[in-house]
């Protein structure tokens, strides 16, 4: 707890150090196991957002047997630059969502490449209770935990 300026520019009194669970194999496995049931039917690819969504998407891929792809903040300008997502249903995977800026950018980029993107699953949804920060891009947010649930558990 304290005063933290988030990537979104918002100031928060709590900071979720997601790398504590992403770097601990047992905790990462538990998060991925909880996400399995959140993956929508018909998902063809799991899109892990750089950087925090990548380890989660990788473990979730192992758990579900679905292939993973890694969504960069900025596309590589070298290599093969292959991203075959046209017509495929991609479920995005993120660690923590506050305003959804990175998810929004990834959604737009994937849709421009022809992907069908309707859902994002995340470990923690920090947005205010009852609000969907990604409604403007038509995404359903499926969290393992919400900030309201964490606050209630802390009691």
N, CA, C and O of each residue as an XYZ file, in Angstrom:
620
protein
N       0.840     -1.184      0.000
C       0.000      0.000      0.000
C       0.883      1.244      0.000
O       2.052      1.194      0.382
N       0.309      2.346     -0.430
C       1.040      3.598     -0.533
C       0.398      4.449     -1.607
O      -0.819      4.405     -1.789
N       1.199      5.223     -2.321
C       0.697      6.012     -3.442
C       1.489      5.636     -4.677
O       2.705      5.816     -4.733
N       0.774      5.104     -5.676
C       1.432      4.579     -6.863
C       0.777      5.167     -8.107
O      -0.449      5.180     -8.221
N       1.589      5.651     -9.034
C       1.080      6.094    -10.325
C       1.172      4.915    -11.278
O       2.260      4.413    -11.562
N       0.028      4.484    -11.766
C      -0.046      3.325    -12.654
C       0.273      3.721    -14.089
O       0.321      4.907    -14.415
N       0.492      2.722    -14.948
C       0.783      2.974    -16.351
C      -0.308      3.814    -16.999
O      -0.039      4.604    -17.904
N      -1.540      3.640    -16.532
C      -2.674      4.386    -17.079
C      -2.641      5.862    -16.694
O      -3.379      6.675    -17.251
N      -1.765      6.205    -15.723
C      -1.711      7.568    -15.218
C      -2.533      7.745    -13.951
O      -2.406      8.757    -13.261
N      -3.377      6.763    -13.642
C      -4.162      6.820    -12.414
C      -3.256      6.651    -11.208
O      -2.214      5.999    -11.277
N      -3.674      7.252    -10.102
C      -2.956      7.084     -8.845
C      -3.768      6.120     -7.993
O      -4.970      6.303     -7.801
N      -3.097      5.088     -7.483
C      -3.768      4.066     -6.686
C      -3.121      3.957     -5.315
O      -1.944      4.272     -5.140
N      -3.916      3.504     -4.340
C      -3.381      3.318     -2.987
C      -2.839      1.905     -2.796
O      -2.172      1.618     -1.803
N      -3.131      1.022     -3.758
C      -2.575     -0.336     -3.719
C      -1.870     -0.630     -5.034
O      -2.281     -0.180     -6.103
N      -0.811     -1.390     -4.919
C      -0.089     -1.840     -6.109
C      -0.049     -3.359     -6.051
O       0.353     -3.936     -5.040
N      -0.463     -4.006     -7.132
C      -0.416     -5.456     -7.215
C       0.876     -5.842     -7.913
O       1.014     -5.651     -9.122
N       1.812     -6.378     -7.167
C       3.092     -6.782     -7.749
C       2.895     -8.128     -8.427
O       3.177     -9.182     -7.857
N       2.407     -8.065     -9.646
C       2.046     -9.267    -10.396
C       3.237    -10.176    -10.638
O       3.069    -11.382    -10.819
N       4.425     -9.621    -10.642
C       5.586    -10.461    -10.907
C       5.865    -11.425     -9.766
O       6.614    -12.387     -9.934
N       5.265    -11.171     -8.598
C       5.404    -12.126     -7.499
C       4.714    -13.443     -7.845
O       5.235    -14.513     -7.532
N       3.544    -13.376     -8.489
C       2.892    -14.636     -8.864
C       3.351    -15.139    -10.227
O       3.299    -16.341    -10.487
N       3.794    -14.253    -11.089
C       4.238    -14.694    -12.406
C       5.614    -15.342    -12.371
O       5.962    -16.105    -13.273
N       6.399    -15.048    -11.343
C       7.738    -15.630    -11.254
C       7.798    -16.819    -10.302
O       8.839    -17.463    -10.177
N       6.694    -17.110     -9.636
C       6.627    -18.253     -8.718
C       5.865    -19.375     -9.419
O       4.667    -19.234     -9.663
N       6.526    -20.484     -9.750
C       5.865    -21.546    -10.521
C       4.561    -22.052     -9.897
O       3.590    -22.298    -10.613
N       4.532    -22.209     -8.587
C       3.325    -22.727     -7.938
C       2.171    -21.732     -8.045
O       1.043    -22.121     -8.348
N       2.446    -20.454     -7.799
C       1.387    -19.447     -7.896
C       0.939    -19.241     -9.336
O      -0.254    -19.099     -9.603
N       1.886    -19.224    -10.260
C       1.543    -19.072    -11.670
C       0.646    -20.220    -12.125
O      -0.316    -20.003    -12.862
N       0.956    -21.431    -11.691
C       0.133    -22.597    -12.036
C      -1.283    -22.450    -11.467
O      -2.264    -22.792    -12.127
N      -1.375    -21.938    -10.236
C      -2.702    -21.759     -9.627
C      -3.527    -20.731    -10.389
O      -4.724    -20.927    -10.600
N      -2.898    -19.640    -10.801
C      -3.609    -18.616    -11.575
C      -4.094    -19.213    -12.895
O      -5.255    -19.045    -13.267
N      -3.206    -19.906    -13.596
C      -3.577    -20.513    -14.881
C      -4.682    -21.549    -14.702
O      -5.596    -21.627    -15.523
N      -4.606    -22.340    -13.640
C      -5.646    -23.346    -13.389
C      -7.012    -22.692    -13.200
O      -8.023    -23.221    -13.662
N      -7.046    -21.535    -12.519
C      -8.307    -20.814    -12.323
C      -8.823    -20.214    -13.625
O     -10.025    -20.000    -13.778
N      -7.926    -19.946    -14.555
C      -8.320    -19.346    -15.830
C      -8.895    -20.365    -16.817
O      -9.634    -19.992    -17.727
N      -8.569    -21.615    -16.647
C      -9.021    -22.637    -17.606
C     -10.529    -22.544    -17.836
O     -10.986    -22.554    -18.979
N     -11.295    -22.453    -16.761
C     -12.760    -22.396    -16.880
C     -13.253    -21.084    -17.481
O     -14.403    -20.997    -17.911
N     -12.402    -20.065    -17.516
C     -12.789    -18.761    -18.062
C     -12.589    -18.664    -19.576
O     -13.092    -17.734    -20.208
N     -11.867    -19.607    -20.155
C     -11.604    -19.585    -21.601
C     -12.907    -19.923    -22.327
O     -13.471    -20.996    -22.113
N     -13.386    -19.022    -23.178
C     -14.651    -19.275    -23.875
C     -14.555    -20.456    -24.847
O     -13.509    -20.707    -25.445
N     -15.659    -21.161    -24.985
C     -15.738    -22.207    -26.009
C     -15.474    -21.577    -27.367
O     -15.876    -20.441    -27.618
N     -14.814    -22.296    -28.222
C     -14.528    -21.804    -29.564
C     -13.221    -21.049    -29.675
O     -12.826    -20.665    -30.776
N     -12.539    -20.826    -28.558
C     -11.243    -20.145    -28.606
C     -10.263    -20.983    -29.415
O     -10.138    -22.188    -29.197
N      -9.570    -20.341    -30.350
C      -8.569    -21.033    -31.168
C      -7.142    -20.679    -30.773
O      -6.228    -21.486    -30.941
N      -6.949    -19.466    -30.244
C      -5.624    -18.999    -29.854
C      -5.729    -18.205    -28.559
O      -6.707    -17.495    -28.325
N      -4.707    -18.337    -27.727
C      -4.600    -17.538    -26.513
C      -3.584    -16.440    -26.779
O      -2.423    -16.730    -27.067
N      -4.001    -15.196    -26.689
C      -3.122    -14.065    -26.988
C      -2.582    -13.432    -25.728
O      -3.258    -12.616    -25.101
N      -1.370    -13.797    -25.348
C      -0.734    -13.243    -24.164
C      -0.152    -11.877    -24.456
O       0.658    -11.729    -25.370
N      -0.557    -10.873    -23.687
C      -0.046     -9.520    -23.890
C       1.309     -9.357    -23.228
O       1.525     -9.769    -22.088
N       2.222     -8.740    -23.981
C       3.563     -8.444    -23.481
C       3.448     -7.476    -22.299
O       2.717     -6.495    -22.430
N       4.047     -7.656    -21.271
C       4.948     -8.705    -20.844
C       4.222     -9.656    -19.893
O       4.435    -10.868    -19.933
N       3.372     -9.102    -19.045
C       2.750     -9.896    -17.991
C       1.840    -11.007    -18.452
O       1.728    -12.025    -17.770
N       1.181    -10.847    -19.594
C       0.273    -11.885    -20.076
C       0.974    -13.071    -20.703
O       0.375    -14.136    -20.855
N       2.251    -12.903    -21.074
C       2.979    -13.976    -21.757
C       3.175    -15.209    -20.879
O       2.841    -16.307    -21.323
N       3.701    -15.091    -19.652
C       3.866    -16.310    -18.857
C       2.533    -16.974    -18.516
O       2.437    -18.200    -18.474
N       1.507    -16.160    -18.274
C       0.199    -16.734    -17.957
C      -0.357    -17.477    -19.170
O      -0.843    -18.601    -19.043
N      -0.286    -16.855    -20.337
C      -0.786    -17.497    -21.559
C      -0.019    -18.777    -21.861
O      -0.602    -19.743    -22.353
N       1.274    -18.796    -21.576
C       2.081    -19.989    -21.829
C       1.621    -21.149    -20.956
O       1.420    -22.257    -21.453
N       1.453    -20.905    -19.666
C       0.994    -21.974    -18.772
C      -0.440    -22.361    -19.108
O      -0.778    -23.545    -19.081
N      -1.287    -21.391    -19.422
C      -2.665    -21.671    -19.800
C      -2.719    -22.503    -21.077
O      -3.583    -23.369    -21.220
N      -1.812    -22.247    -21.992
C      -1.706    -23.038    -23.218
C      -1.407    -24.498    -22.888
O      -2.001    -25.408    -23.466
N      -0.488    -24.710    -21.960
C      -0.157    -26.080    -21.540
C      -1.384    -26.752    -20.922
O      -1.655    -27.924    -21.182
N      -2.119    -26.003    -20.108
C      -3.285    -26.561    -19.404
C      -4.444    -26.882    -20.347
O      -5.167    -27.855    -20.131
N      -4.627    -26.063    -21.399
C      -5.790    -26.220    -22.273
C      -5.479    -26.935    -23.584
O      -6.381    -27.452    -24.243
N      -4.200    -26.964    -23.962
C      -3.838    -27.523    -25.264
C      -4.056    -26.549    -26.410
O      -3.878    -26.913    -27.572
N      -4.441    -25.306    -26.095
C      -4.635    -24.290    -27.133
C      -3.315    -23.595    -27.424
O      -2.548    -23.319    -26.501
N      -3.035    -23.309    -28.687
C      -1.800    -22.591    -29.013
C      -1.835    -21.163    -28.469
O      -2.894    -20.547    -28.358
N      -0.662    -20.663    -28.138
C      -0.538    -19.292    -27.655
C       0.153    -18.436    -28.697
O       0.976    -18.921    -29.472
N      -0.184    -17.181    -28.706
C       0.565    -16.205    -29.481
C       0.872    -15.067    -28.538
O       0.147    -14.837    -27.570
N       1.939    -14.360    -28.817
C       2.378    -13.305    -27.922
C       2.198    -11.971    -28.622
O       2.742    -11.738    -29.702
N       1.431    -11.107    -27.993
C       1.051     -9.839    -28.588
C       1.967     -8.753    -28.045
O       1.914     -8.400    -26.867
N       2.805     -8.235    -28.927
C       3.765     -7.199    -28.547
C       3.100     -5.830    -28.515
O       2.101     -5.584    -29.191
N       3.679     -4.953    -27.714
C       3.203     -3.571    -27.677
C       3.503     -2.879    -29.000
O       2.731     -2.040    -29.465
N       4.623     -3.238    -29.594
C       5.001     -2.701    -30.897
C       5.470     -3.870    -31.744
O       6.332     -4.640    -31.318
N       4.919     -4.009    -32.921
C       5.274     -5.123    -33.791
C       6.751     -5.081    -34.163
O       7.323     -4.009    -34.359
N       7.362     -6.264    -34.258
C       8.754     -6.339    -34.699
C       8.843     -5.851    -36.141
O       7.941     -6.077    -36.948
N       9.919     -5.195    -36.437
C      10.114     -4.728    -37.808
C      11.164     -5.567    -38.520
O      11.691     -5.160    -39.555
N      11.466     -6.728    -37.974
C      12.440     -7.636    -38.565
C      11.914     -9.055    -38.420
O      10.880     -9.272    -37.788
N      12.609    -10.015    -38.994
C      12.148    -11.405    -38.926
C      11.036    -11.647    -39.926
O      10.897    -10.918    -40.908
N      10.241    -12.682    -39.668
C       9.203    -13.065    -40.633
C       7.942    -12.234    -40.512
O       7.179    -12.124    -41.472
N       7.707    -11.638    -39.330
C       6.525    -10.807    -39.101
C       5.228    -11.532    -39.438
O       4.262    -10.910    -39.880
N       5.206    -12.838    -39.232
C       4.013    -13.623    -39.527
C       3.074    -13.608    -38.333
O       3.483    -13.875    -37.204
N       1.827    -13.296    -38.590
C       0.796    -13.350    -37.576
C      -0.476    -13.808    -38.270
O      -1.251    -12.993    -38.771
N      -0.682    -15.120    -38.294
C      -1.803    -15.707    -39.015
C      -3.005    -15.831    -38.091
O      -3.243    -16.882    -37.497
N      -3.755    -14.745    -37.981
C      -4.908    -14.748    -37.099
C      -6.216    -14.496    -37.837
O      -7.283    -14.541    -37.225
N      -6.157    -14.234    -39.124
C      -7.345    -13.882    -39.894
C      -8.424    -14.957    -39.757
O      -8.203    -16.132    -40.051
N      -9.589    -14.518    -39.305
C     -10.722    -15.425    -39.157
C     -10.659    -16.325    -37.936
O     -11.544    -17.156    -37.731
N      -9.631    -16.170    -37.132
C      -9.476    -17.047    -35.957
C      -9.932    -16.328    -34.689
O      -9.778    -15.115    -34.545
N     -10.493    -17.109    -33.783
C     -11.010    -16.582    -32.514
C      -9.885    -16.557    -31.484
O      -9.374    -17.598    -31.073
N      -9.506    -15.331    -31.073
C      -8.416    -15.123    -30.117
C      -9.000    -14.644    -28.798
O      -9.754    -13.672    -28.758
N      -8.645    -15.336    -27.713
C      -8.967    -14.865    -26.372
C      -7.697    -14.261    -25.799
O      -6.660    -14.919    -25.714
N      -7.796    -12.988    -25.405
C      -6.633    -12.305    -24.852
C      -6.399    -12.723    -23.402
O      -7.340    -13.035    -22.671
N      -5.128    -12.724    -23.001
C      -4.731    -13.088    -21.641
C      -3.860    -11.962    -21.096
O      -2.855    -11.586    -21.699
N      -4.267    -11.431    -19.940
C      -3.544    -10.321    -19.321
C      -3.385    -10.600    -17.829
O      -4.110    -11.415    -17.260
N      -2.444     -9.925    -17.213
C      -2.252    -10.111    -15.781
C      -3.202     -9.214    -14.993
O      -4.109     -9.714    -14.326
N      -3.009     -7.900    -15.059
C      -3.834     -6.959    -14.313
C      -4.434     -5.944    -15.279
O      -3.738     -5.391    -16.131
N      -5.742     -5.706    -15.134
C      -6.433     -4.704    -15.950
C      -6.935     -3.602    -15.032
O      -7.602     -3.863    -14.031
N      -6.604     -2.357    -15.390
C      -7.128     -1.204    -14.658
C      -8.047     -0.438    -15.610
O      -9.266     -0.445    -15.441
N      -7.464      0.216    -16.599
C      -8.265      0.926    -17.599
C      -8.367      0.124    -18.892
O      -9.237      0.383    -19.723
N      -7.473     -0.851    -19.058
C      -7.510     -1.699    -20.239
C      -6.791     -1.138    -21.449
O      -7.024     -1.598    -22.566
N      -5.920     -0.154    -21.257
C      -5.250      0.477    -22.396
C      -4.470     -0.487    -23.270
O      -4.602     -0.457    -24.493
N      -3.657     -1.343    -22.661
C      -2.863     -2.300    -23.445
C      -3.757     -3.319    -24.132
O      -3.487     -3.725    -25.262
N      -4.821     -3.732    -23.452
C      -5.759     -4.701    -24.037
C      -6.496     -4.065    -25.209
O      -6.708     -4.704    -26.240
N      -6.880     -2.818    -25.047
C      -7.576     -2.087    -26.114
C      -6.689     -1.993    -27.361
O      -7.151     -2.233    -28.476
N      -5.429     -1.646    -27.165
C      -4.499     -1.549    -28.293
C      -4.317     -2.903    -28.978
O      -4.325     -2.987    -30.206
N      -4.154     -3.961    -28.181
C      -3.977     -5.307    -28.741
C      -5.220     -5.756    -29.501
O      -5.119     -6.372    -30.562
N      -6.379     -5.446    -28.957
C      -7.645     -5.815    -29.609
C      -7.751     -5.168    -30.979
O      -8.095     -5.818    -31.966
N      -7.451     -3.887    -31.021
C      -7.536     -3.169    -32.306
C      -6.555     -3.742    -33.333
O      -6.906     -3.946    -34.495
N      -5.323     -4.000    -32.888
C      -4.306     -4.539    -33.806
C      -4.702     -5.920    -34.320
O      -4.580     -6.200    -35.512
N      -5.174     -6.777    -33.427
C      -5.574     -8.129    -33.843
C      -6.786     -8.086    -34.770
O      -6.847     -8.830    -35.749
N      -7.733     -7.234    -34.470
C      -8.915     -7.112    -35.349
C      -8.519     -6.582    -36.722
O      -9.065     -7.012    -37.738
N      -7.564     -5.645    -36.754
C      -7.089     -5.148    -38.051
C      -6.445     -6.262    -38.867
O      -6.460     -6.225    -40.098
N      -5.871     -7.268    -38.171
C      -5.258     -8.418    -38.842
C      -6.296     -9.500    -39.157
O      -5.953    -10.560    -39.679
N      -7.566     -9.227    -38.836
C      -8.635    -10.149    -39.187
C      -9.074    -11.101    -38.093
O      -9.922    -11.959    -38.337
N      -8.522    -10.977    -36.891
C      -8.889    -11.867    -35.788
C     -10.265    -11.509    -35.231
O     -10.731    -10.376    -35.346
N     -10.887    -12.497    -34.635
C     -12.136    -12.310    -33.905
C     -11.745    -12.250    -32.425
O     -11.309    -13.249    -31.852
N     -11.901    -11.082    -31.818
C     -11.505    -10.875    -30.421
C     -12.714    -10.369    -29.663
O     -13.204     -9.269    -29.917
N     -13.198    -11.187    -28.717
C     -14.401    -10.833    -27.970
C     -14.221    -10.881    -26.453
O     -15.025    -10.324    -25.707
N     -13.149    -11.558    -26.002
C     -12.978    -11.799    -24.566
C     -11.534    -11.596    -24.150
O     -10.608    -11.913    -24.896
N     -11.354    -11.064    -22.951
C     -10.037    -11.020    -22.310
C     -10.201    -11.658    -20.939
O     -11.141    -11.349    -20.206
N      -9.277    -12.552    -20.599
C      -9.250    -13.109    -19.255
C      -8.029    -12.535    -18.547
O      -6.985    -12.321    -19.162
N      -8.173    -12.291    -17.256
C      -7.075    -11.672    -16.509
C      -7.017    -12.243    -15.100
O      -7.990    -12.804    -14.597
N      -5.861    -12.090    -14.479
C      -5.699    -12.535    -13.101
C      -6.441    -11.599    -12.155
O      -7.160    -12.057    -11.267
N      -6.271    -10.277    -12.342
C      -6.908     -9.288    -11.466
C      -7.516     -8.169    -12.307
O      -6.856     -7.588    -13.169
N      -8.780     -7.882    -12.038
C      -9.461     -6.742    -12.650
C      -9.569     -5.660    -11.581
O     -10.330     -5.790    -10.622
N      -8.791     -4.589    -11.762
C      -8.756     -3.476    -10.796
C      -9.857     -2.456    -11.034
O     -10.021     -1.545    -10.223
N     -10.608     -2.572    -12.104
C     -11.597     -1.541    -12.432
C     -12.694     -1.499    -11.359
O     -12.910     -2.477    -10.643
N     -13.382     -0.356    -11.259
C     -14.449     -0.235    -10.260
C     -15.506     -1.330    -10.430
O     -15.837     -1.727    -11.547
N     -16.023     -1.804     -9.303
C     -17.004     -2.888     -9.311
C     -18.185     -2.553    -10.211
O     -18.742     -1.456    -10.150
N     -18.556     -3.513    -11.045
C     -19.703     -3.351    -11.924
C     -19.404     -2.599    -13.205
O     -20.307     -2.385    -14.014
N     -18.153     -2.190    -13.411
C     -17.801     -1.462    -14.630
C     -16.907     -2.318    -15.510
O     -16.038     -3.035    -15.015
N     -17.122     -2.239    -16.803
C     -16.277     -2.926    -17.774
C     -15.446     -1.866    -18.490
O     -15.974     -1.110    -19.305
N     -14.139     -1.807    -18.188
C     -13.311     -0.761    -18.805
C     -13.108     -0.967    -20.302
O     -12.585     -0.082    -20.979
N     -13.513     -2.122    -20.829
C     -13.295     -2.412    -22.249
C     -14.604     -2.537    -23.033
O     -14.635     -3.086    -24.135
N     -15.657     -2.030    -22.455
C     -16.955     -2.048    -23.115
C     -16.915     -1.286    -24.441
O     -17.596     -1.654    -25.399
N     -16.106     -0.213    -24.486
C     -16.034      0.617    -25.684
C     -15.500     -0.136    -26.898
O     -15.773      0.260    -28.032
N     -14.741     -1.220    -26.683
C     -14.261     -2.036    -27.808
C     -14.965     -3.390    -27.848
O     -14.518     -4.310    -28.534
N     -16.061     -3.504    -27.113
C     -16.892     -4.698    -27.182
C     -16.259     -5.952    -26.617
O     -16.518     -7.050    -27.110
N     -15.427     -5.810    -25.586
C     -14.795     -6.981    -24.976
C     -15.474     -7.351    -23.670
O     -15.855     -6.484    -22.883
N     -15.619     -8.649    -23.452
C     -16.050     -9.181    -22.175
C     -14.789     -9.413    -21.348
O     -13.819     -9.983    -21.848
N     -14.792     -8.977    -20.083
C     -13.661     -9.179    -19.179
C     -14.022    -10.308    -18.220
O     -15.033    -10.244    -17.521
N     -13.174    -11.351    -18.196
C     -13.384    -12.488    -17.305
C     -12.181    -12.592    -16.365
O     -11.148    -13.148    -16.736
N     -12.317    -12.055    -15.141
C     -11.186    -12.075    -14.207
C     -11.204    -13.296    -13.285
O     -12.260    -13.861    -12.999
N     -10.029    -13.683    -12.834
C      -9.939    -14.668    -11.755
C     -10.393    -13.986    -10.472
O     -11.197    -14.541     -9.723
N      -9.878    -12.782    -10.217
C     -10.234    -11.995     -9.039
C     -10.467    -10.545     -9.429
O      -9.870    -10.038    -10.378
N     -11.337     -9.893     -8.690
C     -11.535     -8.461     -8.881
C     -10.977     -7.723     -7.665
O     -10.767     -8.317     -6.607
N     -10.742     -6.433     -7.827
C     -10.265     -5.625     -6.710
C     -11.278     -5.666     -5.580
O     -10.894     -5.737     -4.412
N     -12.576     -5.624     -5.904
C     -13.606     -5.674     -4.876
C     -13.523     -6.972     -4.073
O     -13.688     -6.954     -2.853
N     -13.271     -8.085     -4.735
C     -13.131     -9.369     -4.024
C     -11.896     -9.368     -3.139
O     -11.929     -9.869     -2.015
N     -10.807     -8.804     -3.649
C      -9.573     -8.729     -2.843
C      -9.782     -7.816     -1.634
O      -9.324     -8.129     -0.535
N     -10.471     -6.690     -1.831
C     -10.755     -5.778     -0.721
C     -11.613     -6.475      0.336
O     -11.363     -6.334      1.533
N     -12.626     -7.228     -0.109
C     -13.512     -7.933      0.824
C     -12.760     -9.002      1.602
O     -13.018     -9.205      2.788
N     -11.836     -9.686      0.944
C     -11.060    -10.736      1.609
C     -10.106    -10.143      2.641
O      -9.820    -10.759      3.668
N      -9.623     -8.949      2.354
C      -8.710     -8.282      3.279
C      -9.467     -7.803      4.506
O      -8.920     -7.708      5.605
N     -10.762     -7.499      4.281
C     -11.724     -7.126      5.288
C     -11.355     -6.134      6.259
O     -12.156     -5.796      7.130
